[in-house]
């Protein structure tokens, strides 16, 4: 969760919903309930979600699809617009390189949001997705790189 | 939608939710809204859903997962218990043969529910899943086959 304050992006909150082992329906309900609570608490204006392309086994892909479906359901049930961005778009927007490593994404999320410590990898991905949307999803051009040393689109 | 009246199964309603081409979030919302309406109208006691095993391309698998996730969300949001059955279990319970063809499933669904015409293939699959649950999901043993001619688990 981030806030756009003029041209500045402000960190609000971040986290992961973890579902215990168990039956699928109750795990999906946990995702719904948790996200509903977050939405109720922070009243976001919109939601950005990573558009996944999966190259794992069909069972995991199906499971991921169901979890992602539940997350989108939580948003649309609260009448929130949902924007989707590919990992490539997100990395391009945040790091300036569509093939950046996870650590680079974490590092840039920390810098852009002025965090004192690095968020977890999953939380950083979510924050990066939000940053991507906040900057119009249009890549490095719209992100102020003042104070960052960049070389060929990479953070140095 | 079927009703269990003692040992007898009564047809209530069936159909398909079709989502037009468009953005994924609005398509998932259509599934949610449509199922919510059906649940509000008929007040089912529980929901049975086919447990899919997919052997299609990852993109379709992900899409199916998201649609299935939305359907399960509609159920759990209405506090309905969701039971999952594999196609094998369903066909075994309805036709008496886990590898029955689609037409055999449609035929048996018609007979079991005393329908005068065959439901569409998708609707028949859903009704078969409901029948499977109503009979305890335990296969042919619990289904009365009185009046049906069966041979080696097949309808003849």
Interface residues (C-beta under 8 A of the other chain):
Chain A: X23 X24 X25 X26 X28 X29 X32 X52 X53 X54 X55 X56 X58 X59 X61 X62 X63 X64 X65 X66 X67 X68 X69 X70 X72 X73 X75 X76 X77 X81 X82 X84
Chain B: X23 X24 X25 X26 X28 X29 X32 X52 X53 X54 X55 X56 X58 X59 X61 X62 X63 X64 X65 X66 X67 X68 X69 X70 X72 X73 X75 X76 X77 X81 X82 X84
